[in-house]
């Protein structure tokens, strides 16, 4: 059996977004259901892109599609915890980006969960990959971390 990796710390991430958990985020076992982790990853990254003018979900010629995703769970989270999502970029290609996201419970320094997903920048109608424009690259390059 492979040795489990040590969870990341807040200092390993470049930008942060905080949100409160909802009552409905708990499952029958009394902790946050695993599907909520993925929703938090997606919400944190897409809100960051929208707020910085890189993604226009209603009228932009280009959109981002998720093509791969994964998550490791380290500790439980539950309502009414506050969750901070730390975001970093592990790889930035010509039309794809691999985000890594750490979810931190309340004020804790060690991630309760860590995930990744890969976005591909595509033309809204054709769904064919499109190279990142200058604005997207300028936003994402500072988030790159060493492999």
Secondary structure, DSSP 8 states (H G I E B T S, - for coil): --------BGGG-SEEEEEE--GGGB-TTSSB-HHHHHHHHHHHHHHHHHHTTS--TTT-SEEEEEEEEEEEE-S---TT-EEEEEEEEEEE-SSEEEEEEEEEETT-SB-SEEEEEEEEEEETTT--B----HHHHHHHHTTB---
